[in-house]
Amino acid sequence: MNNTAFWVIYIVFFIALIYFMAYRPQKKQKEQQQKLLNAVAVGDSVLTSSGFYGVVIDMTEDTVIVEFGNNKNCRIPMQKAAIVQIEKPDES
């Protein structure tokens, strides 16, 4: 009986360890990314997952059109999920 209780506790411990080491941080990161994507607005400067900086000029529910460079001719539609950082324009 003692041996069985040890194995049950052992298995429960490792399931809890996996939850707190893998699943929970991943869930927090996903929630943070979703909050970031919900805050995107037209006119925001963004950093994409490819490392490009640009300005959002148009949006739909899951895509954005980002303008890159100073010549205003490079406009690329991309998925919203490709945005990794947002910088809001100054309101002054």
C-alpha contacts under 8 A as a table, 3 or more apart, distances in Angstrom:
res1	aa1	res2	aa2	distance
1	M	4	T	5.33
1	M	5	A	6.48
2	N	5	A	5.28
2	N	6	F	6.35
3	N	6	F	5.16
3	N	7	W	6.49
4	T	7	W	5.25
4	T	8	V	6.31
5	A	8	V	5.14
5	A	9	I	6.19
6	F	9	I	5.25
6	F	10	Y	5.99
7	W	10	Y	4.84
7	W	11	I	6.09
8	V	11	I	5.25
8	V	12	V	6.18
9	I	12	V	5.11
9	I	13	F	6.00
10	Y	13	F	5.16
10	Y	14	F	6.43
11	I	14	F	5.27
11	I	15	I	6.24
12	V	15	I	5.14
12	V	16	A	6.17
13	F	16	A	5.19
13	F	17	L	6.11
14	F	17	L	4.83
14	F	18	I	6.10
15	I	18	I	5.21
15	I	19	Y	6.25
16	A	19	Y	5.03
16	A	20	F	6.24
17	L	20	F	5.30
17	L	21	M	5.94
18	I	21	M	5.16
18	I	22	A	5.61
18	I	23	Y	7.04
19	Y	22	A	5.65
19	Y	23	Y	4.99
19	Y	24	R	6.05
20	F	23	Y	6.36
20	F	24	R	5.45
20	F	25	P	7.30
21	M	24	R	6.81
21	M	25	P	6.93
22	A	25	P	6.06
22	A	26	Q	6.37
23	Y	26	Q	5.29
23	Y	27	K	6.16
24	R	27	K	5.10
24	R	28	K	6.30
25	P	28	K	5.06
25	P	29	Q	6.18
26	Q	29	Q	5.12
26	Q	30	K	6.18
27	K	30	K	5.09
27	K	31	E	6.25
28	K	31	E	5.16
28	K	32	Q	6.20
29	Q	32	Q	5.05
29	Q	33	Q	6.17
30	K	33	Q	5.11
30	K	34	Q	6.21
31	E	34	Q	5.10
31	E	35	K	6.20
32	Q	35	K	5.10
32	Q	36	L	6.24
33	Q	36	L	5.02
33	Q	37	L	6.24
33	Q	84	V	7.70
34	Q	37	L	5.10
34	Q	38	N	6.18
35	K	38	N	5.16
35	K	39	A	6.45
36	L	39	A	5.25
36	L	40	V	6.85
36	L	85	Q	7.65
36	L	86	I	7.56
37	L	40	V	5.46
37	L	80	K	6.79
37	L	81	A	7.19
37	L	83	I	7.35
40	V	44	D	6.81
40	V	86	I	7.10
41	A	44	D	5.86
41	A	56	V	7.18
41	A	59	M	7.76
42	V	55	V	7.86
42	V	56	V	5.13
42	V	57	I	5.34
42	V	58	D	5.93
42	V	59	M	6.97
43	G	55	V	5.93
43	G	56	V	5.28
43	G	57	I	5.97
43	G	88	K	7.78
43	G	89	P	7.09
44	D	55	V	5.62
44	D	56	V	5.62
44	D	86	I	6.63
44	D	87	E	5.98
44	D	88	K	5.04
44	D	89	P	6.01
45	S	53	Y	7.04
45	S	54	G	5.61
45	S	55	V	4.42
45	S	56	V	6.52
45	S	86	I	5.93
45	S	87	E	5.07
45	S	88	K	6.37
45	S	89	P	7.13
46	V	53	Y	5.69
46	V	54	G	5.50
46	V	55	V	6.04
46	V	56	V	7.18
46	V	83	I	6.56
46	V	84	V	7.51
46	V	85	Q	5.62
46	V	86	I	4.56
46	V	87	E	6.10
47	L	51	G	6.22
47	L	52	F	5.69
47	L	53	Y	4.63
47	L	54	G	6.66
47	L	83	I	5.94
47	L	84	V	5.84
47	L	85	Q	5.07
47	L	86	I	6.53
48	T	51	G	5.34
48	T	52	F	5.38
48	T	53	Y	6.54
48	T	82	A	5.38
48	T	83	I	4.46
48	T	84	V	5.56
48	T	85	Q	7.13
49	S	52	F	7.49
49	S	82	A	5.21
49	S	83	I	6.02
49	S	84	V	5.84
50	S	82	A	7.86
52	F	68	F	7.72
53	Y	68	F	6.69
54	G	66	V	5.80
54	G	67	E	5.35
54	G	68	F	4.61
54	G	69	G	7.06
55	V	66	V	5.37
55	V	67	E	5.23
55	V	68	F	6.76
56	V	59	M	7.49
56	V	64	V	6.65
56	V	65	I	5.88
56	V	66	V	4.50
56	V	67	E	6.36
57	I	64	V	7.65
57	I	65	I	5.79
57	I	66	V	5.87
57	I	67	E	6.62
58	D	64	V	5.80
58	D	65	I	5.14
58	D	66	V	7.38
59	M	62	D	7.79
59	M	63	T	5.99
59	M	64	V	4.36
59	M	65	I	6.25
60	T	63	T	5.31
60	T	64	V	6.23
62	D	79	Q	5.97
62	D	80	K	5.45
62	D	81	A	7.82
63	T	77	P	6.70
63	T	78	M	5.55
63	T	79	Q	4.39
63	T	80	K	5.00
64	V	77	P	5.61
64	V	78	M	5.56
64	V	79	Q	6.20
64	V	80	K	5.85
65	I	75	R	6.37
65	I	76	I	5.46
65	I	77	P	4.17
65	I	78	M	6.28
66	V	75	R	5.54
66	V	76	I	5.40
66	V	77	P	6.25
66	V	78	M	7.45
67	E	72	K	6.55
67	E	73	N	7.55
67	E	74	C	5.65
67	E	75	R	4.34
67	E	76	I	6.46
68	F	72	K	7.01
68	F	73	N	7.87
68	F	74	C	5.39
68	F	75	R	6.32
68	F	76	I	7.86
69	G	72	K	6.42
69	G	73	N	7.92
69	G	74	C	6.77
71	N	74	C	7.38
72	K	75	R	7.39
78	M	82	A	7.13
79	Q	82	A	5.69
79	Q	83	I	7.93
80	K	83	I	5.84
81	A	84	V	7.68
83	I	86	I	7.58
